[in-house]
Amino acid sequence: MLKIRSTAHLLLLISFSIFSSATERVIPTDSFVLTEHKTEIKGKRISYSAKTGTQPVWDDEGKPVATLFYTYYQRTDIKDNSKRPLIMSFNGGPGSASVWMHVAYTGPRILNIDDEGYPVQPYGVQTNPYSILDVADIVFVNPVNTGYSRVLEDENGEMMSKEDQKAMFFGVNADIEYLAEWLNTFVTRNERWRSPKYLIGESYGTTRVSGLALALQNQQWMYLNGVVLVSPTEIGIERAGPVEAANRLPYFAATAWHHNKLSDDLQAKDLYDVLGEVEAYTINQYIPAIARGGFISEQEKAETIKQVARYSGLSEKAVEQSNLDISNAFFWKELLRDEGKTIGRLDSRYIGIDKKETGDRPDYWAELTSWLHSFTPAINHYLRAELKYETDIKYNMFGSVRPWDRTGNNSGENLRLAMAQNPYLNVLIQSGYYDGATNYFDAKYTMWQLDPSGKMKDRMSFKGYRSGHMMYLRRADLELSNEDLREFILNTLPAEGEAARYPR
């Protein structure tokens, strides 16, 4: 290995990989840049390093077939990392880069945005005073074709076929298998085997980390202390039919409350009080009503229409014409239709403008355009200007990974089994009340169904926020959600001498 140290304390480590000429856009197979930094978290100064680079994915013959781009933050004013937690962080998509939580949630630097999460210029990053780096080191991992991660050519300069790529990288179980192997190498290289370990995933990343929890234990013999599910998907837990339809209502109520579309008596209540009332109605009355389908009595149907309209902010006519089953897309178009506006999918606080007020779904997602507005320039600037990682490869906010093989998705059951096998393993779920893509009540339902026995429910917890899919974009929730993470980490570290065992 070649080591170069500059007066700016920049350590550049480059592998023996043969680099192509400067005119070719290629990413090094195995390399990193190490920079040193200081920051302030919760009023205390800390020192940390940022290791930014690539690490190979090998095939069964030990040949590199892809390389994954990562950023690893490690606190440097801690001498012994054997008790210091390591957080392994993934975003979702599938096909999304590990950018969202990196520069907006847990990392030491976050976007220049306003207090509600909207982009401001000049684009860039600022200090994150709430980062969990004070209590844990973090590695942000980009799966194949996201960020700078890429499939590699073989020794003959040929790329593996699309079918072979799909089989190895682009599916629920393929994704889990190669990432588990990659994490084993990362932990070994960075001497973190003794550290308490955690996985955090957002959106589809929750499917990924739920599956990884068991794969790491049973295939890599790596045991975790915690898994954090941020804005979780269904993780393979069935909730179709009446449950799927009815579970949208608490989210509808939260959004309608935010936009002041509920009746005066409901608007006068705090959001939490409204949601408690709507959740109880959903479980006790709305699901049974939808389950009766066309055979529901006229009286019960009329009463249900009236109550659903009251809680959703929609007209009784709209609820009736939907046969009590209101689609998300229709709700996003309908709630503010009289104002000539639409609302966002991933965060219903965001407002859009369509070409026509007619129709049953918005023209575009107002929240996603806003986020890409601020995230894309920020991550491209940050990696090059502050972390000193320079490449002409395009940073893929969203990469080509489709068609994605979703067969055999047992990630939720795998997480349950991992918890049963490992008494140390705890789960935290974090959701935004205004998230219409992975709504918070679905997340609660998933938690309830994760362990039907109820024997492990004391190791599961749920936290909700007055924001959307990326609840941390709102400044108040950035502070609160990081603090919830910090408490989860500290509370799941075993006491001195506490063994991983179930009491008799």
C-alpha positions, -999 to +999 in steps of 0.1 A: +000+000+000+011+035-008+007+062+020+010+099+014+005+125+042+001+162+034+005+192+056-033+193+058-032+159+076-047+142+045-039+105+044-044+090+009-044+053+006-047+037-029-047+000-037-025-017-062-054-017-087-044-007-122-059+027-130-072+034-165-062+065-183-076+098-171-100+100-201-119+070-189-146+073-162-139+044-139-141+041-101-111+025-082-119-010-071-104-007-036-093+027-023-100+054+003-093+089+014-090+097+051-097+132+064-097+146+100-123+169+114-138+185+145-173+193+153-197+202+182-225+179+192-249+188+220-226+215+231-195+193+233-164+194+210-154+160+194-128+149+169-135+124+142-121+110+110-140+104+077-129+075+056-144+077+021-138+051-005-146+018-022-144-018-011-149-047-035-176-073-037-160-106-046-175-136-064-172-172-052-138-175-069-125-144-051-126-121-081-139-085-077-172-082-095-184-049-081-172-022-057-193-004-031-187+033-022-189+041+015-182+068+041-171+058+075-171+083+104-151+073+135-146+094+166-108+098+171-107+110+207-118+076+219-089+052+225-108+019+230-135+012+204-143-023+218-173-008+237-181+019+211-211+011+190-208+008+152-239+019+131-242+004+096-265+027+076-285+020+045-311+039+025-337+022+003-354+025-031-343-001-040-318+018-060-314+048-037-280+061-027-270+063+010-273+101+009-305+109+026-296+099+062-260+107+056-263+144+050-296+150+067-300+128+097-273+110+117-240+122+101-219+151+114-228+174+084-263+182+072-280+201+044-284+238+042-322+239+045-348+259+064-363+247+096-391+229+078-368+211+054-371+233+022-340+240+001-321+273+005-292+287-015-263+286-015-265+248-015-242+229+007-238+215+042-236+228+078-228+213+112-253+188+126-254+196+163-276+165+170-256+138+152-253+105+170-215+105+163-209+114+199-221+080+210-215+058+179-194+055+148-213+053+115-207+038+081-229+048+052-230+021+025-241+025-011-254-008-027-245-016-063-253+012-089-261+038-062-238+066-053-204+058-068-209+020-064-206+001-097-205-034-113-169-040-125-156-054-158-138-087-156-101-092-165-111-093-202-129-060-200-163-075-202-193-068-180-214-096-166-248-100-183-279-083-171-293-116-159-262-124-139-262-089-124-299-093-113-292-127-098-262-114-078-273-079-068-309-069-077-334-087-056-345-090-019-324-120-011-295-114-035-291-079-020-290-092+016-265-120+007-238-099-009-242-070+015-237-094+045-205-106+030-194-070+023-201-060+059-180-089+072-150-076+052-156-041+063-158-050+100-127-071+097-107-045+079-116-018+104-111-040+134-147-036+147-155-072+156-156-065+194-178-034+190-216-035+197-232-033+162-264-018+149-282-017+116-303+013+105-323+013+073-348+038+057-378+029+035-368-002+014-336-001+035-358-015+063-364-046+042-327-048+037-316-045+073-344-068+086-330-095+063-294-086+071-301-091+109-305-129+104-280-132+075-253-116+096-260-139+125-264-172+106-240-167+077-214-143+090-217-151+128-220-114+135-245-106+163-262-073+166-275-051+195-301-033+176-320-027+143-336+006+135-364+008+109-369+043+096-402+048+077-405+010+072-420-010+044-441-040+050-409-061+054-428-091+040-456-090+066-490-093+049-515-065+053-537-066+022-574-061+018-595-044+045-564-039+067-544-022+040-574+001+030-583+010+066-548+016+078-545+047+056-571+066+077-549+077+106-524+091+080-552+109+062-563+124+095-528+136+103-525+152+069-559+168+070-552+182+104-520+197+092-538+214+063-566+226+086-592+205+068-609+188+097-639+200+117-633+228+142-636+204+172-609+181+158-587+210+147-588+223+183-572+191+195-535+183+195-524+160+167-516+132+191-551+133+206-567+132+171-546+103+160-554+083+192-591+087+184-587+078+147-565+047+154-591+033+178-618+038+152-597+022+125-591-010+145-624-013+161-649-002+134-633+007+100-616-026+093-648-046+101-669-023+080-647-027+049-645-064+055-682-067+050-678-053+015-711-050-005-730-068+022-726-041+048-760-027+060-771+006+046-771+021+081-736+010+090-724+021+056-739+056+060-724+059+095-690+047+082-690+072+053-698+100+077-671+091+101-644+085+075-652+118+059-649+135+093-615+120+099-601+123+064-611+158+055-628+145+023-664+149+014-689+122+021-696+119-016-659+112-023-658+085+004-690+069-008-678+068-044-646+051-033-667+024-016-649+032+017-615+023+001-598+056-006-566+053-025-535+073-015-532+088-050-568+101-049-563+115-015-532+134-026-551+149-055-585+155-037-577+170-003-567+205-016-584+202-050-607+232-042-576+253-036-560+241-069-532+223-052-519+188-046-500+173-016-468+153-015-466+115-014-436+110+009-444+141+029-479+156+027-468+189+041-454+197+006-477+214-019-477+210-057-495+226-087-509+204-114-518+213-150-554+204-144-574+203-112-593+172-126-579+137-123-572+112-096-535+116-089-509+144-089-487+152-119-455+149-098-443+145-063-437+179-048-416+167-019-392+146-040-384+175-064-378+197-033-354+171-018-335+165-050-332+203-053-311+204-021-296+169-017-279+165-051-257+196-051-249+192-014-236+156-016-216+163-048-200+193-032-194+177+002-177+146-010-152+165-032-147+197-012-147+185+024-140+147+022-116+151-007-129+122-027-125+131-063-139+111-093-156+118-126-180+090-120-216+104-116-231+102-081-263+082-087-290+095-064-311+067-079-294+040-098-304+013-123-315-018-103-347-028-119-364-052-125-360-060-088-367-095-077-391-093-048-399-130-045-391-147-012-394-116+009-393-131+044-373-102+059-398-095+087-398-132+098-360-132+095-359-102+119-382-120+143-360-151+142-328-131+147-344-115+178-354-149+191-319-162+186-302-132+201-315-118+235-293-087+230-312-077+198-337-048+201-358-030+174-367+007+171-392+020+145-393+056+136-421+071+114-434+105+103-471+111+106-473+128+072-456+100+052-481+086+027-457+061+011-449+041+042-475+054+066-469+054+103-500+033+112-488+005+088-455+007+107-473+002+140-492-027+125-460-043+113-445-040+148-476-056+163-474-085+138-437-090+139-438-113+169-474-127+173-464-144+206-458-110+223-429-125+241-404-100+227-426-069+226-406-053+254-376-052+230-396-033+203-405+004+204-422+030+181-415+067+178-436+091+157-428+126+144-447+156+130-430+153+097-429+129+067-409+100+052-376+118+061-389+131+094-354+145+102-357+173+076-378+193+100-354+209+125-374+200+156-377+164+146-340+163+136-332+169+172-359+146+186-352+117+163-315+118+169-321+119+206-344+089+203-317+071+184-291+080+210-313+067+239-320+035+220-283+029+215-273+036+251-303+016+265-294-015+244-258-017+255-257-045+280-245-038+315-210-049+325-211-087+327-247-090+315-249-122+294-270-128+263-294-153+277-331-157+286-339-160+323-357-192+334 
